[in-house]
């Protein structure tokens, strides 16, 4: 196992992590970004973004490619496809199969992932009718019927995207009104391919080789019905990617890392930025902002360490 030392190690190469990398490197400290996947994070899977300042409409992959190219100009060392096996936040050590990283500061930018429905059939049919990425898998459902589960921005945006391929898109929501932004709702209500199923939740996903139906339950009456579909796309929320940090620092009830306004966590020299932290808004623009703030204060922390040694 090769040992590598850096002033700052950033865990996660999405918008928050790459932004942190830019600001860290500009602070003249040695910086590395480690990610279990290729860089870009969740936004790389977005077909379009229309709320990132300066870009009225931009492809998610295109935007993240530009941000990564920007980060590359500062000589940041990147370590993609590194499955993290263990992180010790107190000693600032990160272990992968290939490397043992040591740092003076750690910036956690591991993001979040879609929350699972937790129903029978969901796990069994992942990749065979259950998907958490419409942009990735939508083309497989040309002229087919799919169900999107949820009522927030992500659910409705993905439902509209799926209408490019599917003959019909059911939006199943546990309430009788959507949580999505009004402008997004208006577009969805005008789309003739979308049908809303209100006050219902998914109880079971059925099929043989692939999904062929879901069992819905009315939250008010308890009545169950079968809905024939070829695919299921759950968008009911997110959970933080904190499996390597749980129990080491302060988190809220949902597992998101608690920080102050400088992105500092409950452990000295450890910062958390982007979707992984307890924040009121999770957008690409706020993730980028978090990354900048966290990195600037990580550099300030390094300066205090240097002062103490002098």
C-alpha positions in Angstrom: 0.0 0.0 0.0 1.5 3.3 -1.1 1.6 6.1 1.4 0.8 9.7 0.4 0.8 12.9 2.4 -1.2 16.1 1.7 -2.1 19.2 3.5 -5.7 18.9 2.5 -7.6 15.8 1.2 -11.1 16.2 -0.2 -13.3 13.2 -0.2 -15.7 13.5 -3.2 -15.3 14.9 -6.7 -18.7 16.5 -7.2 -19.4 20.2 -7.4 -18.6 20.8 -3.7 -15.4 18.8 -3.8 -14.1 20.3 -7.0 -14.9 23.8 -5.8 -13.1 23.1 -2.6 -10.1 21.8 -4.6 -9.9 25.0 -6.6 -10.0 27.2 -3.5 -7.6 24.9 -1.5 -5.0 24.9 -4.3 -5.3 28.6 -4.7 -4.4 28.8 -1.0 -1.0 27.3 -1.9 -1.5 24.0 0.0 -1.0 20.6 -1.4 -4.4 19.2 -2.3 -5.8 15.8 -3.3 -9.3 14.8 -4.3 -10.4 11.2 -3.7 -13.6 9.7 -5.2 -14.9 6.2 -5.4 -16.3 7.1 -8.9 -15.2 9.3 -11.8 -15.4 13.0 -11.0 -18.6 15.0 -11.5 -20.9 13.7 -8.9 -24.7 13.5 -9.3 -25.0 16.6 -11.6 -23.2 14.7 -14.3 -26.4 12.7 -14.7 -28.6 15.7 -15.1 -29.9 16.3 -18.6 -30.1 20.1 -18.1 -29.6 22.7 -15.4 -31.4 26.0 -15.8 -30.7 27.6 -12.4 -26.9 27.8 -12.4 -25.9 31.5 -12.7 -24.4 32.5 -16.0 -25.8 29.4 -17.8 -29.5 29.8 -18.7 -29.5 26.2 -19.8 -26.5 23.9 -19.5 -26.0 20.1 -19.6 -25.1 18.6 -16.2 -22.2 16.7 -17.6 -21.0 19.7 -19.6 -21.0 22.0 -16.5 -19.1 19.5 -14.4 -16.6 19.0 -17.1 -15.9 22.7 -17.1 -15.6 22.8 -13.3 -13.2 19.9 -13.4 -11.1 21.5 -16.2 -10.9 24.6 -14.0 -9.7 22.5 -11.0 -7.1 20.8 -13.2 -5.4 24.2 -13.9 -4.3 24.4 -10.2 -2.4 21.1 -10.2 -4.7 19.3 -7.8 -3.9 15.6 -7.6 -6.9 13.5 -8.4 -7.6 9.9 -7.4 -10.8 8.6 -9.0 -12.2 5.1 -8.7 -10.8 4.7 -5.2 -13.1 2.7 -2.9 -12.6 4.1 0.6 -12.2 1.2 3.1 -11.7 3.3 6.2 -11.4 6.9 7.4 -10.0 8.0 10.8 -11.0 11.6 11.1 -9.1 12.2 14.3 -5.7 11.0 12.9 -6.7 12.4 9.4 -6.0 9.1 7.6 -7.9 7.6 4.7 -7.4 4.0 3.5 -8.2 2.6 0.1 -7.1 -0.6 -1.5 -4.2 1.2 -3.2 -3.3 4.0 -0.9 -2.9 5.2 2.7 -3.5 8.9 2.6 -2.4 11.2 5.5 -3.6 14.8 5.8 -3.6 17.8 8.1 -7.2 18.7 7.1 -10.0 16.7 5.5 -12.9 18.2 3.6 -15.9 15.8 3.3 -17.8 16.2 0.1 -19.2 12.8 -0.4 -22.7 14.0 -1.3 -25.9 12.0 -0.9 -27.8 9.3 -2.8 -31.4 8.6 -3.5 -33.4 7.2 -0.6 -34.7 3.7 -1.2 -38.4 2.9 -1.0 -37.6 -0.1 1.2 -40.4 -2.3 -0.3 -40.4 -5.9 -1.5 -39.1 -6.2 -5.0 -37.1 -3.0 -5.0 -33.7 -4.5 -4.5 -34.4 -7.5 -6.6 -35.4 -5.5 -9.7 -32.6 -2.8 -9.6 -31.4 -2.7 -13.2 -34.4 -4.8 -14.4 -37.1 -2.1 -14.0 -36.1 -0.2 -11.0 -33.8 2.8 -11.6 -32.7 5.9 -9.7 -31.5 7.8 -12.8 -33.9 8.7 -15.6 -31.1 10.3 -17.7 -29.1 7.1 -17.4 -31.9 4.6 -18.1 -34.8 6.5 -19.7 -34.0 5.4 -23.3 -34.6 1.8 -22.2 -38.3 2.6 -21.7 -39.2 3.8 -25.2 -42.9 3.4 -25.8 -43.3 1.8 -22.4 -45.1 2.8 -19.2 -43.2 3.9 -16.1 -44.0 5.2 -12.6 -42.1 8.0 -10.9 -42.4 8.0 -7.1 -42.3 11.4 -5.4 -43.5 14.9 -5.6 -40.4 17.2 -5.3 -38.3 18.9 -7.9 -36.2 15.8 -8.8 -39.3 13.6 -9.2 -41.1 16.0 -11.5 -38.1 16.9 -13.5 -37.3 13.3 -14.1 -40.9 12.5 -14.9 -40.9 15.2 -17.6 -37.6 13.8 -19.0 -39.0 10.3 -19.2 -41.9 11.5 -21.4 -39.3 11.8 -24.2 -39.3 8.0 -24.3 -42.2 6.5 -22.4 -45.7 6.4 -23.8 -47.0 7.2 -20.3 -45.6 8.4 -17.0 -47.5 7.9 -13.7 -46.4 10.2 -10.9 -47.2 8.6 -7.6 -47.2 10.9 -4.6 -48.2 10.3 -1.0 -49.9 13.7 -0.7 -52.6 15.6 -2.8 -50.2 18.3 -3.9 -46.7 18.5 -5.2 -43.7 19.9 -3.3 -41.9 20.9 -6.5 -41.3 24.5 -7.5 -44.4 26.1 -9.1 -42.8 26.6 -12.5 -41.9 22.9 -12.7 -45.4 21.9 -11.6 -47.0 24.0 -14.3 -44.9 22.3 -17.0 -45.8 18.9 -15.6 -49.5 19.6 -15.4 -49.5 20.6 -19.1 -47.7 17.4 -20.2 -50.3 15.1 -21.6 -48.1 12.0 -21.1 -48.1 12.5 -17.3 -50.8 11.2 -15.0 -50.8 11.9 -11.3 -51.8 9.3 -8.7 -52.4 11.2 -5.5 -52.4 10.1 -1.9 -50.8 6.7 -2.7 -47.6 5.0 -1.7 -45.8 2.0 -3.2 -46.1 -1.2 -1.1 -44.5 -3.7 -3.5 -42.8 -4.0 -6.8 -43.7 -7.1 -8.9 -42.4 -8.9 -12.0 -40.7 -11.9 -13.4 -37.5 -11.2 -15.3 -38.4 -7.5 -15.2 -40.9 -5.3 -13.5 -44.5 -5.6 -14.7 -46.5 -3.9 -11.9 -46.5 -2.1 -8.5 -48.9 -2.4 -5.7 -50.2 1.0 -4.5 -51.9 1.8 -1.2 -54.2 4.7 -0.7 -52.9 6.5 2.4 -56.4 7.6 3.4 -58.5 4.5 2.8 -55.8 1.7 2.9 -57.2 0.3 -0.4 -54.6 -1.4 -2.5 -54.5 -1.5 -6.3 -52.2 -2.9 -8.9 -50.7 -0.5 -11.4 -49.2 -2.0 -14.6 -45.8 -0.5 -15.4 -42.6 -1.5 -17.0 -40.3 0.7 -14.9 -40.2 2.4 -11.5 -38.1 5.5 -10.7 -38.1 6.4 -7.0 -37.3 10.0 -6.1 -38.5 10.3 -2.5 -35.5 12.1 -1.0 -31.9 11.6 -0.3 -29.6 10.1 2.4 -26.1 11.3 3.0 -23.0 9.2 2.0 -21.6 9.0 5.5 -21.0 5.3 6.0 -17.2 6.0 6.6 -17.8 8.7 9.2 -20.8 7.6 11.2 -20.1 7.8 14.9 -17.0 9.9 14.5 -18.6 13.4 14.4 -21.8 15.2 15.1 -24.7 14.3 12.7 -28.4 15.1 12.7 -31.2 12.6 13.0 -31.1 11.8 9.3 -27.3 11.3 9.3 -26.3 14.6 7.7 -23.1 16.1 9.1 -23.6 19.2 11.3 -21.4 22.1 10.5 -21.1 25.8 11.4 -21.1 28.6 8.9 -17.4 28.0 8.1 -18.3 24.3 7.2 -16.3 23.2 10.3 -17.5 19.9 11.9 -17.3 18.9 15.5 -13.7 17.6 14.8 -10.9 20.1 14.5 -9.5 20.3 11.0 -12.4 18.4 9.4 -14.9 20.2 7.3 -18.1 19.1 5.4 -19.5 20.7 2.3 -22.4 20.1 -0.1 -25.2 17.7 0.1 -23.6 15.6 2.9 -24.0 18.3 5.4 -27.1 19.6 7.2 -28.2 22.4 4.9 -31.5 24.0 4.0 -30.9 23.9 0.3 -29.2 21.3 -1.9 -28.3 22.7 -5.3 -25.2 22.7 -7.5 -24.7 26.5 -6.8 -24.9 26.0 -3.0 -22.6 23.0 -3.2 -20.0 25.1 -5.1 -20.4 27.8 -2.5 -20.0 25.4 0.4 -16.8 24.0 -1.2 -15.3 27.5 -1.5 -16.1 28.4 2.1 -14.9 25.1 3.5 -11.6 25.2 1.6 -10.9 28.8 2.6 -11.4 27.9 6.3 -9.4 24.7 5.9 -6.5 26.9 4.7 -6.9 29.2 7.7 -6.8 26.1 9.9 -3.5 25.0 8.3 -2.1 28.5 9.0 -2.9 28.2 12.7 -1.1 24.9 12.8 1.9 26.5 11.1 1.8 29.4 13.6 1.7 26.9 16.6 4.8 25.1 15.2 6.8 28.3 14.8 
